[in-house]
Amino acid sequence: MKTLLVTGGCGFIGSNFIRYMLDKHPDYMIIGIDALTYAGNPENLKSIEDNPNYRFFRADIRNRNMIEQIFAFYTIDYVVNFAAESHVDRSIKEPDVFLTTNILGTQVLLDAAKRQWRLHPGNKYDRSYRDGVRFHQISTDEVYGSADDGEKFTEESPLRPSSPYSASKAGADMVAMAYRRTYGLPVTISRSSNNYGPYQFPEKLIPLIIINCIYDRPLPVYGDGLQIRDWLHVNDHCRAVDMILHSGKDGDIYNIGGDNEKANIDIVKQIIHTLGKSEELINYVEDRPGHDRRYATDSTKIETQLGWSRNHSFEQGLEECISWYLNNMGWVKRIVSGEYRRYFETMYG
């Protein structure tokens, strides 16, 4: 039985990934850890909390003692590091939290993985050795900065982060690759475009607009709303990470894009029309500092080398996403009211 450690497991992408992996690899043991900050919600994994192949620990990846205890108790085969502070607005107000979590927390995980990998029987620092710990770092296309007209980011594009958030993710990527070069730890990195789908915390554009539409609240749109993003369904992202874990080349970086560039205002209007609301709800607000104008991600490498492709068109995926929120209003109400935090504080202290 393989053991997979997933950090940030109660967050949006992490919880979707855990459910995906338990379904795709029912013989795997999944260890989920999460600090349960505001965006971590154990309810995201309520459907699998009794699965005998799933374990959960409340732990901050910056807590070296806790992380080392988990690695000491389990023989970990794979680490997938989703744990991160990820909201750009918050990074502008509190950059220190992003730098310590996203960079120093990643370093703590790398140290624990390195120690277990070196102790694995038969390990001779052979880079082709596929047993022992394999570390996968979840990154973002935001590390590339803003794309020029007609430009698409490839894995060779220079890193030009624009915010404390994207700078912290770029730093974590470089630390992970430095551990591979210095210590021989098997490392891969993936950089995805904007994700959307079920269980996304409503500080991000799509769930924020859906939920505000449901409650007839103003729909905040930065600047002129013409910032362009490439949208990827979270399930397509999960499949890509699974393929990289099992077939990706040690030391490689893989871009994962939705091939679906949309202006923010067009997304907002599409949700408004789907829900039968009025465009009068749109509220243009002052643009945030350093706001990247366009992201565009080239996924040719993962498509040609690993055979990955998208299963969701944006139109189909967005309709399914809106339906999920409408059909899970209990979850929505507990998020909006803050009740979800009382739930996990009662459960986990």
Solvent accessible surface area in square Angstrom, and as a share of the most:
residue,aa,sasa,rsa
1,M,150,0.67
2,K,75,0.32
3,T,16,0.09
4,L,0,0.00
5,L,1,0.00
6,V,0,0.00
7,T,0,0.00
8,G,12,0.12
9,G,0,0.00
10,C,2,0.01
11,G,15,0.15
12,F,25,0.11
13,I,39,0.20
14,G,2,0.02
15,S,0,0.00
16,N,8,0.04
17,F,0,0.00
18,I,0,0.00
19,R,50,0.18
20,Y,46,0.18
21,M,0,0.00
22,L,13,0.07
23,D,121,0.63
24,K,109,0.46
25,H,32,0.14
26,P,93,0.58
27,D,86,0.44
28,Y,18,0.07
29,M,24,0.11
30,I,0,0.00
31,I,0,0.00
32,G,0,0.00
33,I,0,0.00
34,D,12,0.06
35,A,31,0.24
36,L,3,0.01
37,T,59,0.34
38,Y,41,0.16
39,A,31,0.24
40,G,3,0.03
41,N,3,0.01
42,P,11,0.07
43,E,25,0.11
44,N,4,0.02
45,L,3,0.02
46,K,106,0.45
47,S,94,0.61
48,I,25,0.13
49,E,76,0.34
50,D,133,0.69
51,N,50,0.25
52,P,104,0.65
53,N,25,0.13
54,Y,17,0.06
55,R,97,0.35
56,F,41,0.17
57,F,60,0.25
58,R,76,0.28
59,A,6,0.05
60,D,41,0.21
61,I,7,0.04
62,R,101,0.37
63,N,71,0.36
64,R,90,0.33
65,N,108,0.55
66,M,54,0.24
67,I,1,0.00
68,E,54,0.24
69,Q,116,0.52
70,I,6,0.03
71,F,11,0.04
72,A,90,0.70
73,F,160,0.67
74,Y,36,0.14
75,T,91,0.53
76,I,2,0.01
77,D,21,0.11
78,Y,24,0.09
79,V,0,0.00
80,V,0,0.00
81,N,1,0.00
82,F,24,0.10
83,A,16,0.12
84,A,37,0.29
85,E,24,0.11
86,S,42,0.27
87,H,26,0.12
88,V,15,0.09
89,D,30,0.16
90,R,86,0.31
91,S,0,0.00
92,I,61,0.31
93,K,168,0.71
94,E,87,0.39
95,P,53,0.34
96,D,90,0.47
97,V,46,0.27
98,F,3,0.01
99,L,75,0.37
100,T,45,0.26
101,T,14,0.08
102,N,3,0.02
103,I,40,0.20
104,L,94,0.47
105,G,0,0.00
106,T,1,0.01
107,Q,52,0.23
108,V,9,0.05
109,L,0,0.00
110,L,0,0.00
111,D,18,0.09
112,A,3,0.02
113,A,0,0.00
114,K,26,0.11
115,R,119,0.44
116,Q,29,0.13
117,W,1,0.00
118,R,122,0.45
119,L,139,0.69
120,H,44,0.20
121,P,109,0.68
122,G,51,0.49
123,N,18,0.09
124,K,160,0.68
125,Y,119,0.45
126,D,70,0.36
127,R,103,0.38
128,S,81,0.52
129,Y,53,0.20
130,R,123,0.45
131,D,71,0.37
132,G,4,0.04
133,V,1,0.01
134,R,7,0.03
135,F,0,0.00
136,H,0,0.00
137,Q,1,0.00
138,I,13,0.07
139,S,7,0.04
140,T,13,0.08
141,D,1,0.00
142,E,26,0.12
143,V,0,0.00
144,Y,0,0.00
145,G,1,0.01
146,S,39,0.25
147,A,8,0.06
148,D,97,0.50
149,D,138,0.72
150,G,78,0.75
151,E,50,0.22
152,K,82,0.35
153,F,0,0.00
154,T,47,0.27
155,E,23,0.10
156,E,144,0.64
157,S,20,0.13
158,P,86,0.54
159,L,55,0.27
160,R,108,0.39
161,P,49,0.31
162,S,52,0.34
163,S,14,0.09
164,P,42,0.26
165,Y,17,0.06
166,S,1,0.01
167,A,42,0.33
168,S,0,0.00
169,K,8,0.03
170,A,3,0.02
171,G,13,0.13
172,A,0,0.00
173,D,1,0.01
174,M,116,0.52
175,V,38,0.22
176,A,0,0.00
177,M,45,0.20
178,A,49,0.38
179,Y,23,0.09
180,R,51,0.19
181,R,199,0.73
182,T,97,0.56
183,Y,82,0.31
184,G,7,0.07
185,L,0,0.00
186,P,6,0.04
187,V,0,0.00
188,T,0,0.00
189,I,0,0.00
190,S,0,0.00
191,R,9,0.03
192,S,9,0.06
193,S,4,0.03
194,N,41,0.21
195,N,11,0.06
196,Y,2,0.01
197,G,0,0.00
198,P,24,0.15
199,Y,43,0.16
200,Q,13,0.06
201,F,36,0.15
202,P,23,0.14
203,E,30,0.14
204,K,59,0.25
205,L,40,0.20
206,I,1,0.01
207,P,1,0.00
208,L,44,0.22
209,I,0,0.00
210,I,0,0.00
211,I,4,0.02
212,N,18,0.09
213,C,0,0.00
214,I,38,0.19
215,Y,73,0.28
216,D,85,0.44
217,R,103,0.37
218,P,83,0.52
219,L,0,0.00
220,P,46,0.29
221,V,4,0.02
222,Y,65,0.25
223,G,27,0.26
224,D,67,0.35
225,G,0,0.00
226,L,89,0.44
227,Q,1,0.00
228,I,55,0.28
229,R,11,0.04
230,D,2,0.01
231,W,13,0.04
232,L,2,0.01
233,H,9,0.04
234,V,0,0.00
235,N,60,0.31
236,D,1,0.01
237,H,2,0.01
238,C,1,0.01
239,R,47,0.17
240,A,0,0.00
241,V,0,0.00
242,D,5,0.03
243,M,51,0.23
244,I,0,0.00
245,L,0,0.00
246,H,60,0.27
247,S,69,0.45
248,G,1,0.01
249,K,137,0.58
250,D,19,0.10
251,G,21,0.20
252,D,28,0.15
253,I,34,0.17
254,Y,1,0.00
255,N,0,0.00
256,I,0,0.00
257,G,0,0.00
258,G,9,0.08
259,D,91,0.47
260,N,26,0.14
261,E,66,0.29
262,K,53,0.23
263,A,13,0.10
264,N,19,0.10
265,I,11,0.06
266,D,75,0.39
267,I,0,0.00
268,V,0,0.00
269,K,68,0.29
270,Q,54,0.24
271,I,0,0.00
272,I,0,0.00
273,H,114,0.51
274,T,71,0.41
275,L,33,0.17
276,G,66,0.63
277,K,64,0.27
278,S,56,0.36
279,E,74,0.33
280,E,160,0.72
281,L,36,0.18
282,I,28,0.14
283,N,67,0.34
284,Y,115,0.44
285,V,51,0.30
286,E,158,0.71
287,D,56,0.29
288,R,44,0.16
289,P,96,0.61
290,G,56,0.54
291,H,33,0.15
292,D,11,0.06
293,R,112,0.41
294,R,23,0.08
295,Y,5,0.02
296,A,1,0.00
297,T,3,0.02
298,D,37,0.19
299,S,6,0.04
300,T,73,0.42
301,K,39,0.17
302,I,0,0.00
303,E,59,0.27
304,T,100,0.58
305,Q,110,0.49
306,L,28,0.14
307,G,57,0.55
308,W,3,0.01
309,S,61,0.40
310,R,69,0.25
311,N,96,0.49
312,H,38,0.17
313,S,60,0.39
314,F,9,0.04
315,E,86,0.38
316,Q,80,0.36
317,G,0,0.00
318,L,2,0.01
319,E,106,0.48
320,E,80,0.36
321,C,2,0.01
322,I,4,0.02
323,S,52,0.33
324,W,43,0.15
325,Y,0,0.00
326,L,80,0.40
327,N,121,0.62
328,N,48,0.25
329,M,44,0.20
330,G,33,0.32
331,W,13,0.05
332,V,0,0.00
333,K,111,0.47
334,R,76,0.28
335,I,11,0.06
336,V,56,0.32
337,S,74,0.48
338,G,21,0.21
339,E,77,0.34
340,Y,8,0.03
341,R,89,0.33
342,R,150,0.55
343,Y,63,0.24
344,F,0,0.00
345,E,68,0.30
346,T,116,0.68
347,M,110,0.49
348,Y,83,0.31
349,G,65,0.62
